[in-house]
Amino acid sequence: MLPLEDERTQAYAEVFTRVLENLRRLLATDNDVLLFTSSMTGAFEGALQNLLSSGDGVLVVSNGAFGERWAAMAEAYGLKVTAVRHEWGHPWDLERIAAAASDTPGLRVAVGVHCETSTGMVNDIRGFAAATAPLVTVVDSASGAGACELRTDQWGIDVVVGGCQKALMTPPGLAFTSISERAWALHRQARLPRFYFDWTEAREALQAEVPRTPWTPAISLINQLDVALRQIHEEGMDNVLDRHVRLGRLARAGVHGLGLRLFSPDEDRHAAVTAVKLPADIDGDAFVNLLLERYGIQLTGSQGPLQGTVLRLGHCGFVDAFDVLTALAAIELGLAELGHTVAPGSGVAAAMQVLR
Ligand SMILES: Cc1ncc(COP(=O)(O)O)c(C=O)c1O
């Protein structure tokens, strides 16, 4: 149990500033990092509000549900959206992105999703930042940060937005944003209405004698995020990323062993979520419920055009090999229960080969 210190105290400020410092280390950045009490979508809206004015152009690169959500969000704010769409689960075409970035008048910001959680695809953020170099780049790293390589400063990413409930192993309710000098400069010209997520307010509160947030923070979540981030840095960022790569390998080998096909590409960088194509006669949502009710194993389906056809196995955050093996065993039992012929232990055995 940790005490719930008042947010105006030095004791709270110590935890809060340590969290910000550890987030900076996680994102490999020296930029400012701001923390908000909100799910990530709040901080995503905040990024649009703080960078843009009505009618400004935004380039959105999409290959899944969350890319599409960014396009919808920008449209809701009266921004001119140029969407560079790709088939879901397919890699980005950097030449097409670079052409759109240089040929479309009025663009100010380019948005891309790091790990497209809806498909498990981890996008080439380094290439994206290079292809859109004249624009302020915003990266949605909701499920990427802490699971997949992200070198904010080295790759030249202006704004990274993420949250605490995926690889950062904390219950939902906190979101963070890192902001480069170039993004601060655009922020000073931005005229969209903003209040709760106003970056200037948040930075001023950080610079107060006792650093804090402008509004009441979710103190208990910040305490939990502090513990999680310290755990991550004790394990070491390189080790954490390696562990995710290895879990991804186990999951993909297990899926092949079960005789199923992958939806996410069979490559090491797709290390946070493995998406699986289900046999045509299985309804994905019903299958997720079956695994949960029968075996207490929580996997997820997908959304949009993939709804009901794809099963997602998340392996980011507080996950080890035995969690993946257990999930594979449950999938095998679920398939067998629905009348599919699966050799006993075939998914687990294939994963064990990788593990050994
Ligand atoms: C890539 C991505 N973007 C955005 C979101 C939305 O985040 P939240 O539900 O915390 O608002 C998620 C959540 O799953 C996500 O995975």
The ligand as an SDF file (V2000), in Angstrom:
LIG
                    3D

 16 16  0  0  0  0  0  0  0  0999 V2000
   -2.9520    2.0790  -31.2150 C   0  0  0  0  0  0  0  0  0  0  0  0
   -4.0260    2.5870  -30.2950 C   0  0  0  0  0  0  0  0  0  0  0  0
   -4.4420    3.8550  -30.4180 N   0  0  0  0  0  0  0  0  0  0  0  0
   -5.3950    4.3540  -29.6160 C   0  0  0  0  0  0  0  0  0  0  0  0
   -6.0000    3.6100  -28.6240 C   0  0  0  0  0  0  0  0  0  0  0  0
   -7.0740    4.2080  -27.7780 C   0  0  0  0  0  0  0  0  0  0  0  0
   -6.6650    4.3590  -26.4680 O   0  0  0  0  0  0  0  0  0  0  0  0
   -7.6790    4.6220  -25.2610 P   0  0  0  0  0  0  0  0  0  0  0  0
   -8.7250    3.5540  -25.3390 O   0  0  0  0  0  0  0  0  0  0  0  0
   -6.8070    4.5410  -24.0420 O   0  0  0  0  0  0  0  0  0  0  0  0
   -8.2810    5.9710  -25.4370 O   0  0  0  0  0  0  0  0  0  0  0  0
   -5.5820    2.2910  -28.4520 C   0  0  0  0  0  0  0  0  0  0  0  0
   -6.2140    1.4580  -27.4230 C   0  0  0  0  0  0  0  0  0  0  0  0
   -6.2760    0.2660  -27.5370 O   0  0  0  0  0  0  0  0  0  0  0  0
   -4.5880    1.7680  -29.3040 C   0  0  0  0  0  0  0  0  0  0  0  0
   -4.1670    0.5010  -29.1790 O   0  0  0  0  0  0  0  0  0  0  0  0
  1  2  1  0
  2  3  1  0
  2 15  2  0
  3  4  2  0
  4  5  1  0
  5  6  1  0
  5 12  2  0
  6  7  1  0
  7  8  1  0
  8  9  2  0
  8 10  1  0
  8 11  1  0
 12 13  1  0
 12 15  1  0
 13 14  2  0
 15 16  1  0
M  END
$$$$
